[in-house]
Amino acid sequence: MRESLERLVPDEIKTSEITGRETLDLHLERYELAVRYARGRILDLACGVGYGTRYLADHGKDVTDAVGVDVDAAALQYATERYGRPGVRFVCADAHEFHDDDGFDTVVSLETIEHVQDPEKLIVRLIAALRPGGVLVTSVPTTPSVDVNPHHLHDFTERSFRAMVSRFGVHEIECLQQVQRFGLWSVLSRSELRMNTMREGLASYYVRHPRAAVRRLAATMRYGLTNRYVTIAWQR
């Protein structure tokens, strides 16, 4: 299972890959927030290779069924072999198409919403998957990412993310803000394997998308060389 900018594989991160290890730490911290609300039936949507799904199942409260869903069949095969156990299963499905009639007590979807064409539609589906009183845990980057990551379709601020989700009948119960510093040289030189999937021809991209260049400049002036993220737990 090959690691990339969008696919973290804990067993394959080399000790020399500082960015990869720091990114994994950020992901684990998000799951640590999510596990405080993990109970009963759990859905981990866009679960990747499944380490988070297994963590939720192992450390949640009275977990009866943990379902990891991802569109990548190879990632799910790895997940099943590495992290599967009774009570933990993995399903290959598109985020917009997956459905379960029984509903879930906890729905987790981390770093997913920025990838889809219609984020609001996905939020509606995630909330609809919750049983009454259930908890949704979601996260997004809150500094620009579309410019450097060709897999991202939307940029969010913390304010715009909150405004979007809160419209659909859930209320915020906990928030985690994260800051990740990055070395400009490691990004420009693509010295780490996972950086090889960054957008090619970034300078020409900024020429074609001047607003993206302005957003990047404004974020850098305000926050320096950092990426920022927010994870929010919402209750139905």
C-alpha positions in Angstrom: 0.0 0.0 0.0 1.8 3.2 -1.2 1.7 6.3 1.0 0.8 9.6 -0.7 -0.3 13.1 0.1 -3.9 11.7 0.5 -3.1 8.2 1.8 -1.4 7.8 5.2 -0.1 4.3 5.9 1.4 4.2 9.4 3.5 1.1 8.9 5.2 2.7 5.9 6.1 6.1 7.2 9.9 6.3 7.4 11.6 7.9 10.5 13.2 10.5 8.1 9.8 11.7 6.8 9.1 14.4 9.3 6.0 15.7 7.5 4.5 12.3 7.3 5.0 11.5 10.9 3.6 14.9 12.0 0.6 14.4 9.7 -0.1 11.0 11.2 0.1 12.6 14.7 -2.5 15.1 13.6 -4.8 12.4 12.3 -4.5 10.4 15.5 -5.3 13.4 17.6 -8.5 13.9 15.6 -9.4 10.3 16.3 -8.7 10.8 20.0 -11.3 13.5 20.0 -13.7 11.3 18.0 -13.3 8.3 20.4 -14.7 10.3 23.3 -18.0 10.1 21.5 -17.6 6.6 19.9 -20.3 4.2 21.1 -22.7 1.6 19.8 -22.6 1.5 16.0 -19.8 3.6 14.4 -19.3 4.7 10.8 -15.8 5.9 9.7 -16.4 7.4 6.3 -13.4 7.8 4.0 -11.4 5.6 6.4 -8.4 5.1 4.2 -6.3 2.1 5.3 -8.5 1.6 8.4 -6.2 2.4 11.4 -8.7 5.0 12.7 -11.7 2.7 12.4 -9.8 0.1 14.4 -8.9 2.7 17.0 -12.5 3.8 17.4 -13.6 0.2 17.8 -10.9 -0.7 20.4 -11.3 2.4 22.5 -15.0 3.5 22.1 -17.7 2.8 24.6 -19.8 -0.4 24.2 -19.0 -0.5 20.5 -21.1 -3.2 18.8 -20.1 -2.6 15.1 -17.5 -0.4 13.5 -17.8 0.1 9.7 -15.0 1.7 7.7 -16.1 3.0 4.2 -13.8 4.1 1.4 -13.9 4.2 -2.3 -10.4 2.8 -2.7 -10.6 -1.0 -3.0 -6.8 -1.5 -2.5 -6.8 0.5 0.7 -9.7 -1.5 2.0 -8.0 -4.8 1.3 -5.1 -3.6 3.2 -7.4 -2.4 6.0 -9.1 -5.7 6.3 -5.8 -7.6 6.4 -4.1 -5.2 8.9 -6.9 -3.8 11.0 -9.9 -6.1 10.6 -11.3 -8.2 13.5 -14.7 -9.4 14.6 -16.9 -6.2 15.0 -14.7 -4.2 12.6 -15.5 -4.4 8.9 -14.7 -2.4 5.8 -17.0 -1.6 2.9 -16.0 -0.3 -0.6 -18.4 2.5 -1.5 -18.6 6.1 -2.6 -19.3 8.6 0.2 -22.4 9.9 -1.6 -23.9 6.4 -2.2 -23.2 4.5 1.0 -26.4 3.8 3.0 -27.2 1.7 6.1 -30.8 1.3 7.2 -29.9 0.8 10.9 -28.1 4.2 11.3 -25.2 4.9 13.5 -24.6 6.4 17.0 -21.3 8.0 15.9 -20.3 9.1 12.4 -16.7 10.1 11.8 -15.5 11.7 8.5 -12.1 13.3 8.7 -10.5 15.4 5.9 -13.2 14.3 3.5 -15.5 17.2 2.8 -12.9 19.3 0.9 -12.7 16.4 -1.7 -16.3 16.3 -2.9 -18.1 18.3 -5.5 -21.0 19.2 -3.2 -19.9 19.5 0.4 -23.4 20.4 1.7 -24.9 17.3 0.1 -22.4 15.1 1.9 -23.0 16.9 5.2 -26.7 16.2 4.8 -26.0 12.5 4.2 -23.7 12.2 7.2 -26.3 13.8 9.5 -29.0 11.6 8.1 -26.9 8.5 8.9 -27.0 9.5 12.6 -29.5 8.0 15.1 -31.3 10.6 17.3 -28.8 12.1 19.7 -25.9 10.7 17.7 -22.6 12.6 17.2 -20.9 13.6 13.9 -17.2 14.3 14.0 -15.7 16.1 11.0 -12.6 18.0 10.1 -11.3 20.2 7.3 -8.2 22.3 6.5 -8.8 26.0 7.4 -5.9 27.4 5.4 -5.7 27.1 1.6 -5.1 23.7 0.3 -6.7 23.5 -3.2 -3.7 25.2 -4.8 -1.1 22.6 -3.7 -3.3 19.5 -3.4 -5.0 18.5 -6.7 -7.4 16.2 -4.9 -8.9 19.1 -2.9 -11.9 20.9 -4.5 -12.8 23.4 -1.8 -11.1 25.8 0.7 -12.7 26.5 4.0 -12.2 28.8 6.9 -13.2 27.8 10.3 -16.1 30.3 10.1 -17.4 29.1 6.7 -17.1 25.4 7.8 -19.1 26.1 11.0 -21.7 28.1 9.1 -22.2 25.3 6.5 -22.7 22.4 9.0 -24.7 24.2 11.7 -27.4 25.0 9.1 -28.5 21.3 9.2 -29.9 20.9 12.7 -26.8 19.9 14.7 -25.1 21.8 17.4 -21.4 22.0 18.2 -20.2 20.2 21.4 -16.4 20.2 21.0 -13.7 21.7 18.8 -10.1 20.8 18.2 -7.8 23.4 16.4 -4.5 22.1 15.0 -1.4 23.9 13.5 1.2 22.1 11.4 4.3 23.9 10.5 6.0 22.9 7.3 9.5 23.5 5.9 9.4 25.4 2.6 12.4 23.5 1.3 10.8 20.1 1.9 7.8 21.2 0.0 9.6 22.8 -3.0 12.2 20.0 -3.3 9.6 17.3 -2.7 12.2 15.5 -0.7 9.6 13.2 1.0 7.9 10.5 -1.0 4.4 11.7 -0.1 5.1 15.2 -1.5 5.4 13.7 -5.0 1.7 13.9 -5.4 1.6 17.6 -4.9 0.2 19.7 -7.8 2.7 20.1 -10.7 3.4 23.5 -12.2 2.2 25.5 -9.2 3.5 28.8 -10.6 1.5 28.4 -13.8 -1.5 27.3 -11.7 -1.4 30.7 -9.8 -1.2 32.5 -13.1 -4.4 30.8 -14.2 -6.0 31.1 -10.8 -5.0 34.5 -9.4 -7.5 34.4 -6.5 -5.8 31.2 -5.3 -2.5 33.1 -5.2 -4.1 35.9 -3.2 -5.5 33.4 -0.7 -2.2 31.8 -0.3 -0.4 35.1 0.2 -2.9 36.3 2.7 -2.8 33.0 4.7 1.0 33.1 4.7 1.1 36.7 5.9 -1.4 35.9 8.6 -0.2 32.5 9.8 3.3 32.0 8.4 4.4 28.7 7.0 1.7 26.6 8.6 -1.3 24.5 7.7 -4.3 24.8 10.0 -7.2 22.4 10.7 -10.3 22.2 12.7 -12.1 19.1 13.9 -15.6 19.6 15.4 -18.0 17.2 17.1 -21.6 18.0 16.4 -24.7 16.4 18.1 -27.9 15.8 16.4 
